[in-house]
Amino acid sequence: MAATGSTASGESAFYVSTPIYYVNDAPHLGHAYTTVAGDVLTRWHRQRGEKVWYLTGTDEHGQKVMRTAESHGVTPQEWADKLVEEAWKPLWEHLQIANDDFIRTTEERHTRRVQEFVQDLYDKGEIYRGGYEGPYCVHCEEFKSPGELLEGDLCPIHKKPIEWLQEENYFFKLSEYGPRLLEFYEANPDFVQPASARNEVVQFVRQGLQDLSISRSTFDWGIPIPWDPKHVIYVWIDALLNYATAVGYGSDQAKFDTTWPADVHLVGKDILRFHAVIWPAMLMANGLSLPGRVFANGWLMVGGEKMSKSNLTGISPRELTEHFGVDAYRYYFLRAIPFGQDGSFSWEDFSARYTSELANDFGNLASRVAAMIGKYFDGTLPEPGDAGAAEQAIAEGLATATAQADRLIGDNLDFSTGLGAIFDFVKQVNGYLSDQAPWKVAKDESPEGQARLATILYTAAESLRAVAVLLNPVMPGTCEKLWASLGAEPHLGPLADQRIADVAKWGRLPAGASVVKGEILFPRLDDAKS
């Protein structure tokens, strides 16, 4: 497995990227799904105390963007500028995406480096001139083989007619890299994930690779080939290189050394071959280290169709955040759909999970614990008495949930099961309160009774302290409210500075903390606000 980039001083970054997204339209749920997943993954690693680099951006060249701009009566650059500033960046800010960089393929820091990379390949004899004739899907910006097409010469992904191209192009000798790629996959079995995606890639390469056309000559919206400006670089060669150009390839060697190679490329499964076949072959050809993992998430489905603008099933994320709130939105898609598999979205399932898991299990727990500490101890977290078997079970449950969530979310990208482990603990704490019935114990005014009441409520509040840290990568706004409600920051510092390794260390929230009942974390949906 390729290691994280490092310097002689030992500094390194956990580097995660999303695909860069075409600016032919505004983002929909499918784009946001991958971007939120990357945000949660990188926030989790920050919560571990690691140095992190999270990259996203936009893919602005190619025939599809050019035609979209023409249909709106503007230049491609004007169209890209408008979409990026009015649609893409504002949505990522709205969804609390904490990316470290936003790369645009029309930026000079990218275009010059792409030309240099391709020139290097040409100088090494990896590129030659030839002719291409065959089917091309403008929506995919992909050369197709006739065997891939559906009846009627339709693209299997977009269900749209392909176009027949006949051009003089430049070709990359991709066919020569099949054996090296298979050898690499064998030595690095986790390079492509999940396993179903890996099997698809291996089978594809075993069937034999064709040389790849890396230029287009029938339009000019792209990066010119440096030795032949009548050609522009194929948009996918241009786009894939963003992962390197954004972290200093050819311009900032120190930054490149501390960041490259990427630890995780997050991609949709429809662009898996570009990232798991073409991209590593390009890197091999130019002598660069390969990324650690390419993880292909599944499709979001509505009515059995992949969610996309072209299939008219696109849904704006803001339609959901206006009703459910941003944090619930971030939680739902990662909890409801196993990452790496296709999953169906439904408003009804979202509503059901919001009510049962977020409002009832999590939100109600936070609300009633704060209310009871306010009622019985004037809002001051009491000193606990001796822990019994019930309290020991809670501490053990927390240790188990933390270890499972850290492994599943931080290492395996299994967000659904990892969140399930955290919410199993939330349910355990709810069950603990129901069994211990502090509202009944409070009626015993003896020292023993009051000590027992203090122990129960301290145990519940300390559990919420841990839950706030564990869920902070997923629901940062909500967890900040909970952190404030528990009065934790004056004693423990900012929530973002808490470490996963310390979560299960019992007793971190000190007696004497000022606990207040803040606003309802997850209000009734009729009253929910984004």
C-alpha positions as CSV (number, residue, x, y, z in Angstrom):
1,M,0.0,0.0,0.0
2,A,1.3,3.4,-0.9
3,A,2.2,5.4,2.3
4,T,1.1,8.8,3.2
5,G,3.4,11.5,1.9
6,S,6.0,12.6,4.4
7,T,9.1,14.7,4.9
8,A,12.4,14.1,6.5
9,S,11.0,15.7,9.6
10,G,8.3,13.1,9.8
11,E,5.4,15.4,9.1
12,S,2.6,13.9,7.0
13,A,-0.9,14.6,5.9
14,F,-3.9,12.3,5.6
15,Y,-5.0,13.4,2.1
16,V,-8.5,12.7,0.9
17,S,-10.1,13.9,-2.4
18,T,-13.5,13.9,-3.9
19,P,-13.9,13.7,-7.6
20,I,-13.9,17.2,-9.2
21,Y,-17.4,17.8,-10.5
22,Y,-18.5,19.0,-13.9
23,V,-19.9,22.5,-13.9
24,N,-22.5,21.8,-16.5
25,D,-25.2,22.2,-13.8
26,A,-25.8,22.9,-10.1
27,P,-24.9,20.1,-7.6
28,H,-27.5,17.5,-6.6
29,L,-27.7,14.9,-3.9
30,G,-25.2,12.5,-5.6
31,H,-22.5,15.1,-5.6
32,A,-23.2,16.1,-2.0
33,Y,-23.2,12.5,-0.9
34,T,-19.6,11.9,-1.8
35,T,-18.5,15.3,-0.5
36,V,-20.2,14.9,2.9
37,A,-18.6,11.4,3.2
38,G,-15.1,12.9,2.6
39,D,-15.8,15.7,5.0
40,V,-16.8,13.2,7.8
41,L,-13.8,11.0,7.1
42,T,-11.4,14.0,7.3
43,R,-13.1,15.5,10.3
44,W,-12.7,12.1,12.0
45,H,-9.0,12.0,11.3
46,R,-8.7,15.6,12.6
47,Q,-10.5,14.4,15.7
48,R,-7.7,11.8,16.0
49,G,-5.2,14.7,16.1
50,E,-3.8,14.0,12.6
51,K,-2.7,16.5,10.0
52,V,-5.3,16.4,7.2
53,W,-5.7,17.7,3.7
54,Y,-9.2,17.6,2.1
55,L,-9.6,18.5,-1.6
56,T,-12.6,19.1,-3.7
57,G,-13.2,21.2,-6.8
58,T,-14.7,21.5,-10.3
59,D,-13.9,20.1,-13.7
60,E,-14.4,23.0,-16.1
61,H,-13.1,21.9,-19.5
62,G,-14.5,19.5,-22.1
63,Q,-17.2,19.3,-24.7
64,K,-20.1,18.9,-22.3
65,V,-19.3,22.2,-20.4
66,M,-18.7,24.0,-23.7
67,R,-22.1,23.0,-25.1
68,T,-23.9,23.8,-21.9
69,A,-22.3,27.3,-21.9
70,E,-23.2,27.8,-25.6
71,S,-26.8,26.8,-24.9
72,H,-26.9,29.6,-22.3
73,G,-25.3,32.2,-24.6
74,V,-22.1,32.7,-22.6
75,T,-18.5,31.6,-22.9
76,P,-17.4,28.4,-21.1
77,Q,-15.3,30.4,-18.6
78,E,-18.2,32.7,-17.8
79,W,-20.5,29.7,-17.3
80,A,-17.9,28.0,-15.0
81,D,-17.3,31.2,-13.0
82,K,-21.1,31.6,-12.4
83,L,-21.7,28.0,-11.4
84,V,-18.8,27.8,-9.1
85,E,-19.5,31.1,-7.2
86,E,-23.3,30.8,-7.2
87,A,-23.9,27.1,-6.8
88,W,-21.0,24.9,-5.9
89,K,-19.0,26.8,-3.3
90,P,-22.2,28.2,-1.5
91,L,-23.6,24.7,-1.1
92,W,-20.4,23.2,0.4
93,E,-20.4,26.1,2.8
94,H,-24.0,25.5,3.6
95,L,-23.3,21.8,4.3
96,Q,-20.4,22.6,6.6
97,I,-17.8,21.1,4.3
98,A,-14.4,21.8,5.8
99,N,-12.3,21.4,2.7
100,D,-8.7,22.6,2.8
101,D,-8.6,23.5,-0.9
102,F,-11.0,24.0,-3.9
103,I,-9.3,23.3,-7.2
104,R,-10.6,24.6,-10.5
105,T,-9.2,23.1,-13.7
106,T,-9.2,26.5,-15.4
107,E,-6.7,27.9,-12.8
108,E,-3.2,28.5,-14.0
109,R,-1.7,26.6,-11.1
110,H,-3.4,23.5,-12.7
111,T,-3.2,24.1,-16.5
112,R,0.6,24.8,-16.6
113,R,1.3,21.7,-14.5
114,V,-0.9,19.5,-16.7
115,Q,1.0,20.6,-19.8
116,E,4.3,19.8,-18.1
117,F,3.1,16.4,-17.0
118,V,1.9,15.5,-20.5
119,Q,5.0,16.9,-22.1
120,D,7.1,14.7,-19.8
121,L,5.1,11.6,-21.0
122,Y,5.6,12.7,-24.6
123,D,9.4,13.2,-24.1
124,K,9.6,9.7,-22.6
125,G,8.0,8.1,-25.6
126,E,4.7,7.3,-23.8
127,I,2.6,9.3,-26.2
128,Y,2.3,8.9,-30.0
129,R,0.1,10.3,-32.8
130,G,-2.7,8.2,-34.3
131,G,-6.3,8.2,-35.4
132,Y,-9.4,7.4,-33.4
133,E,-12.7,6.3,-34.8
134,G,-15.5,5.1,-32.6
135,P,-18.3,5.9,-30.1
136,Y,-18.0,8.7,-27.6
137,C,-20.4,9.8,-24.9
138,V,-20.3,13.5,-24.3
139,H,-22.2,13.2,-21.0
140,C,-19.5,10.8,-19.7
141,E,-16.7,12.6,-21.7
142,E,-15.6,9.0,-22.4
143,F,-14.6,6.9,-25.3
144,K,-16.8,3.8,-25.4
145,S,-16.3,0.4,-26.9
146,P,-19.2,-0.8,-29.1
147,G,-19.8,-3.8,-26.7
148,E,-20.6,-1.4,-23.9
149,L,-23.5,0.3,-25.6
150,L,-27.2,-0.4,-25.1
151,E,-29.6,-1.2,-27.9
152,G,-29.9,1.9,-30.1
153,D,-26.3,2.9,-29.5
154,L,-27.2,4.4,-26.1
155,C,-24.7,5.1,-23.3
156,P,-25.3,2.5,-20.5
157,I,-25.0,5.1,-17.8
158,H,-26.9,8.1,-19.2
159,K,-29.2,6.3,-21.6
160,K,-28.4,9.0,-24.2
161,P,-27.3,8.5,-27.8
162,I,-23.5,8.4,-28.3
163,E,-21.7,10.3,-31.0
164,W,-19.4,8.8,-33.6
165,L,-15.9,10.4,-33.6
166,Q,-13.3,10.3,-36.2
167,E,-10.2,12.3,-35.3
168,E,-6.5,12.5,-35.5
169,N,-5.4,12.3,-31.8
170,Y,-2.5,11.7,-29.6
171,F,-2.5,8.4,-27.7
172,F,-1.1,7.2,-24.3
173,K,0.4,3.7,-24.3
174,L,-2.1,2.4,-21.8
175,S,-2.0,-1.1,-23.2
176,E,1.5,-1.6,-22.0
177,Y,0.5,-1.1,-18.3
178,G,-1.9,-4.0,-18.0
179,P,0.6,-6.4,-16.4
180,R,2.0,-3.8,-14.1
181,L,-1.4,-2.8,-12.9
182,L,-2.4,-6.4,-12.3
183,E,0.8,-6.9,-10.3
184,F,0.0,-3.8,-8.3
185,Y,-3.5,-4.9,-7.5
186,E,-2.2,-8.2,-6.4
187,A,0.3,-6.6,-4.1
188,N,-2.1,-4.0,-2.8
189,P,-5.5,-5.8,-2.4
190,D,-7.1,-2.8,-0.7
191,F,-6.2,-0.3,-3.5
192,V,-9.7,-0.5,-5.0
193,Q,-12.6,-0.8,-2.6
194,P,-15.2,-2.1,-2.0
195,A,-14.3,-5.7,-3.0
196,S,-17.0,-5.7,-5.7
197,A,-15.4,-2.7,-7.3
198,R,-11.9,-4.3,-7.1
199,N,-13.2,-7.4,-8.9
200,E,-14.7,-5.3,-11.7
201,V,-11.4,-3.4,-12.2
202,V,-9.2,-6.6,-12.2
203,Q,-11.5,-8.3,-14.7
204,F,-11.5,-5.2,-16.9
205,V,-7.7,-5.1,-17.0
206,R,-7.3,-8.8,-17.5
207,Q,-9.4,-8.6,-20.7
208,G,-6.6,-6.3,-22.2
209,L,-6.3,-2.6,-22.3
210,Q,-6.4,-0.4,-25.4
211,D,-4.2,2.7,-25.9
212,L,-6.0,5.8,-24.7
213,S,-6.7,8.9,-26.9
214,I,-5.5,11.8,-24.7
215,S,-6.3,14.7,-27.0
216,R,-9.3,16.2,-29.0
217,S,-9.0,18.3,-32.1
218,T,-12.5,19.2,-33.1
219,F,-13.1,21.8,-30.4
220,D,-10.8,24.1,-28.4
221,W,-12.3,24.4,-24.8
222,G,-9.4,22.7,-23.0
223,I,-5.7,22.8,-22.2
224,P,-3.6,23.0,-25.4
225,I,-1.2,20.2,-26.1
226,P,2.2,22.0,-25.6
227,W,3.9,20.6,-28.7
228,D,0.8,20.8,-30.9
229,P,-1.7,23.5,-29.8
230,K,-4.2,22.5,-32.4
231,H,-5.1,19.7,-30.0
232,V,-6.5,20.1,-26.5
233,I,-5.8,17.6,-23.7
234,Y,-8.6,15.0,-23.2
235,V,-10.7,16.3,-20.3
236,W,-10.1,13.2,-18.1
237,I,-6.3,13.4,-18.4
238,D,-6.7,17.1,-17.4
239,A,-9.1,16.3,-14.6
240,L,-7.2,13.4,-12.9
241,L,-4.1,15.5,-12.6
242,N,-5.9,17.9,-10.2
243,Y,-5.1,15.5,-7.4
244,A,-1.4,16.2,-7.9
245,T,-1.5,19.9,-9.1
246,A,-3.6,21.0,-6.1
247,V,-0.9,19.8,-3.7
248,G,2.1,21.4,-5.4
249,Y,3.1,19.1,-8.2
250,G,5.7,20.9,-10.2
251,S,5.3,24.1,-8.2
252,D,5.7,23.5,-4.5
253,Q,7.9,20.5,-3.8
254,A,7.8,20.9,0.0
255,K,4.0,20.8,0.0
256,F,3.9,17.9,-2.5
257,D,6.3,15.9,-0.3
258,T,4.2,16.4,2.8
259,T,0.9,15.5,1.1
260,W,1.4,13.2,-1.8
261,P,0.3,10.5,-2.5
262,A,-3.4,10.8,-1.7
263,D,-4.5,8.3,1.0
264,V,-8.1,8.0,-0.3
265,H,-9.7,9.0,-3.6
266,L,-13.5,9.0,-3.2
267,V,-15.2,8.4,-6.5
268,G,-18.6,7.4,-7.9
269,K,-18.6,3.9,-9.3
270,D,-19.3,5.2,-12.8
271,I,-15.9,6.8,-12.9
272,L,-14.0,4.0,-11.2
273,R,-12.0,2.9,-14.2
274,F,-10.6,6.3,-14.8
275,H,-9.2,6.4,-11.2
276,A,-8.3,2.7,-10.8
277,V,-6.8,2.0,-14.2
278,I,-5.9,5.2,-16.2
279,W,-4.8,7.3,-13.2
280,P,-2.3,4.7,-11.7
281,A,-1.0,4.0,-15.2
282,M,-0.3,7.7,-15.8
283,L,1.5,7.9,-12.4
284,M,3.5,4.8,-13.2
285,A,4.5,6.3,-16.5
286,N,5.8,9.5,-14.9
287,G,7.4,7.8,-11.9
288,L,5.1,9.1,-9.2
289,S,3.8,7.2,-6.1
290,L,0.3,5.7,-6.4
291,P,-2.5,6.6,-4.0
292,G,-3.4,4.4,-1.1
293,R,-7.0,3.7,-1.9
294,V,-9.7,4.4,-4.6
295,F,-13.0,4.0,-2.9
296,A,-16.1,3.8,-5.1
297,N,-19.4,4.8,-3.5
298,G,-22.6,3.5,-5.0
299,W,-25.4,5.4,-6.7
300,L,-28.2,7.2,-4.9
301,M,-31.4,5.9,-6.5
302,V,-34.9,7.5,-6.8
303,G,-37.6,5.4,-8.4
304,G,-35.0,2.8,-9.5
305,E,-33.0,5.4,-11.5
306,K,-29.5,6.8,-10.7
307,M,-29.9,10.3,-9.3
308,S,-28.7,12.8,-11.9
309,K,-29.8,15.8,-13.8
310,S,-29.9,14.0,-17.1
311,N,-32.3,11.4,-15.7
312,L,-34.5,14.2,-14.3
313,T,-34.3,12.7,-10.8
314,G,-31.9,15.4,-9.4
315,I,-33.0,16.8,-6.1
316,S,-31.4,19.9,-4.5
317,P,-29.8,19.2,-1.1
318,R,-31.4,22.5,0.1
319,E,-34.8,21.0,-0.4
320,L,-33.9,18.5,2.4
321,T,-31.9,20.8,4.6
322,E,-34.7,23.3,4.7
323,H,-37.0,20.7,6.2
324,F,-34.7,18.4,8.2
325,G,-31.7,20.7,8.9
326,V,-28.1,20.4,7.8
327,D,-26.8,18.0,10.5
328,A,-29.7,15.6,10.0
329,Y,-29.0,15.7,6.3
330,R,-25.3,14.9,6.9
331,Y,-26.3,12.0,9.2
332,Y,-29.0,10.5,7.2
333,F,-27.2,9.6,4.0
334,L,-24.2,8.1,5.7
335,R,-26.4,6.1,8.2
336,A,-29.1,4.9,5.9
337,I,-26.9,3.8,3.0
338,P,-23.9,1.5,3.4
339,F,-21.0,3.3,1.7
340,G,-20.0,1.6,-1.4
341,Q,-23.4,0.2,-2.2
342,D,-26.3,1.6,-4.2
343,G,-29.0,3.0,-2.0
344,S,-32.5,4.4,-2.4
345,F,-33.5,7.7,-0.9
346,S,-37.0,8.3,0.3
347,W,-38.5,11.2,2.2
348,E,-40.5,8.8,4.4
349,D,-37.3,6.9,5.5
350,F,-35.6,10.2,6.2
351,S,-38.5,11.3,8.4
352,A,-38.7,8.0,10.2
353,R,-34.9,8.1,11.1
354,Y,-35.0,11.7,12.0
355,T,-37.8,11.1,14.5
356,S,-36.7,7.8,16.0
357,E,-32.9,8.1,16.0
358,L,-32.2,11.8,16.1
359,A,-35.1,13.3,17.9
360,N,-36.2,10.5,20.2
361,D,-33.0,8.6,21.0
362,F,-30.3,11.3,20.8
363,G,-32.1,14.7,21.2
364,N,-34.4,13.6,23.9
365,L,-31.6,12.0,25.9
366,A,-29.6,15.3,25.9
367,S,-32.8,17.3,26.8
368,R,-33.9,15.2,29.7
369,V,-30.4,14.8,31.3
370,A,-29.9,18.6,31.2
371,A,-33.4,19.1,32.6
372,M,-32.9,16.7,35.5
373,I,-29.5,18.2,36.5
374,G,-31.2,21.5,36.4
375,K,-34.1,20.4,38.5
376,Y,-32.2,18.3,41.1
377,F,-28.8,20.0,41.3
378,D,-29.5,23.5,40.2
379,G,-27.7,23.0,36.9
380,T,-24.3,22.0,38.4
381,L,-23.0,18.6,37.5
382,P,-22.8,16.6,40.7
383,E,-19.9,14.6,42.1
384,P,-20.7,10.9,41.4
385,G,-20.7,8.3,44.2
386,D,-19.4,4.8,43.9
387,A,-20.0,3.2,40.5
388,G,-21.9,0.0,40.5
389,A,-22.4,-2.7,37.9
390,A,-24.8,-0.6,35.9
391,E,-22.3,2.2,35.6
392,Q,-19.5,-0.2,34.8
393,A,-21.6,-1.5,31.9
394,I,-22.0,2.0,30.5
395,A,-18.3,2.6,30.7
396,E,-17.6,-0.7,28.9
397,G,-20.3,0.1,26.4
398,L,-18.6,3.4,25.6
399,A,-15.2,1.7,25.2
400,T,-16.7,-0.8,22.8
401,A,-18.6,1.8,20.8
402,T,-15.6,4.1,20.5
403,A,-13.2,1.3,19.3
404,Q,-15.8,0.1,16.8
405,A,-16.6,3.5,15.4
406,D,-12.9,4.5,15.1
407,R,-12.1,1.4,13.1
408,L,-15.3,1.4,11.0
409,I,-15.4,5.1,10.2
410,G,-11.8,6.2,10.4
411,D,-10.2,3.1,8.7
412,N,-12.9,1.2,6.8
413,L,-15.2,4.0,5.6
414,D,-18.1,2.0,6.9
415,F,-20.0,5.0,8.1
416,S,-23.3,3.2,8.4
417,T,-22.1,0.5,10.8
418,G,-19.9,2.9,12.7
419,L,-22.7,5.3,13.3
420,G,-24.8,2.3,14.3
421,A,-22.3,1.5,17.0
422,I,-22.5,5.0,18.4
423,F,-26.2,5.0,18.4
424,D,-26.3,1.6,20.1
425,F,-24.4,3.3,22.9
426,V,-27.0,6.1,22.9
427,K,-29.7,3.5,23.2
428,Q,-27.8,1.8,26.0
429,V,-27.7,5.1,28.0
430,N,-31.4,5.6,27.4
431,G,-32.0,2.2,28.7
432,Y,-29.8,2.9,31.7
433,L,-31.8,5.9,32.6
434,S,-35.1,4.0,32.3
435,D,-33.8,1.2,34.5
436,Q,-32.3,3.5,37.1
437,A,-35.3,5.9,37.1
438,P,-33.6,9.0,38.6
439,W,-37.0,10.7,38.9
440,K,-37.9,8.0,41.5
441,V,-34.5,8.0,43.2
442,A,-34.8,11.8,43.7
443,K,-37.7,11.2,46.1
444,D,-35.2,9.6,48.5
445,E,-33.8,12.6,50.3
446,S,-31.3,10.6,52.4
447,P,-27.6,11.1,51.8
448,E,-27.4,7.7,50.2
449,G,-30.4,8.4,47.9
450,Q,-28.9,11.8,46.8
451,A,-25.5,10.2,46.2
452,R,-27.1,7.6,44.0
453,L,-29.0,10.3,42.1
454,A,-25.8,12.1,41.5
455,T,-24.1,9.0,40.2
456,I,-26.9,8.3,37.7
457,L,-27.0,11.8,36.3
458,Y,-23.2,12.1,36.2
459,T,-23.1,8.9,34.3
460,A,-25.6,10.1,31.8
461,A,-23.9,13.5,31.3
462,E,-20.4,11.9,31.0
463,S,-21.9,9.6,28.3
464,L,-23.2,12.7,26.4
465,R,-19.7,14.2,26.6
466,A,-18.4,11.2,24.8
467,V,-21.2,11.2,22.3
468,A,-20.6,14.8,21.5
469,V,-17.0,14.0,20.5
470,L,-17.9,10.9,18.5
471,L,-20.7,12.6,16.5
472,N,-18.9,15.9,16.0
473,P,-17.4,14.8,12.6
474,V,-20.9,14.0,11.4
475,M,-23.1,16.7,13.1
476,P,-20.8,19.5,14.0
477,G,-23.4,22.1,14.6
478,T,-25.5,19.9,16.9
479,C,-22.6,18.6,18.8
480,E,-21.3,22.2,19.5
481,K,-24.8,22.9,21.0
482,L,-24.5,19.8,23.2
483,W,-20.9,20.7,24.2
484,A,-22.1,24.1,25.3
485,S,-25.1,22.6,27.1
486,L,-22.8,20.3,29.1
487,G,-20.6,23.2,30.1
488,A,-17.6,21.2,28.8
489,E,-15.5,23.8,27.1
490,P,-14.3,25.8,30.2
491,H,-12.9,22.6,31.6
492,L,-11.9,20.5,28.6
493,G,-11.4,23.0,25.8
494,P,-13.0,23.3,22.4
495,L,-14.9,20.3,21.1
496,A,-12.7,20.2,17.9
497,D,-9.7,19.7,20.2
498,Q,-11.0,16.6,21.8
499,R,-9.3,13.4,20.7
500,I,-10.9,10.0,19.7
501,A,-8.2,8.3,21.8
502,D,-9.5,10.0,24.9
503,V,-13.2,9.5,24.4
504,A,-13.5,6.3,26.4
505,K,-11.4,7.6,29.3
506,W,-14.2,7.8,31.9
507,G,-14.6,10.8,34.1
508,R,-13.3,13.5,31.9
509,L,-16.3,15.9,32.4
510,P,-15.6,17.3,35.9
511,A,-18.2,17.7,38.7
512,G,-19.1,21.4,39.0
513,A,-19.6,21.9,35.2
514,S,-22.5,24.2,34.5
515,V,-25.2,22.2,32.7
516,V,-27.9,24.1,31.0
517,K,-30.9,23.0,29.0
518,G,-30.2,24.6,25.6
519,E,-32.4,24.6,22.5
520,I,-33.9,21.4,21.3
521,L,-31.3,19.6,19.2
522,F,-33.9,18.1,16.8
523,P,-37.2,19.9,16.9
524,R,-40.4,18.4,15.6
525,L,-40.3,18.3,11.8
526,D,-43.2,20.7,11.5
527,D,-41.0,23.2,13.3
528,A,-37.6,22.2,12.0
529,K,-35.5,24.9,10.5
530,S,-32.5,24.6,8.3
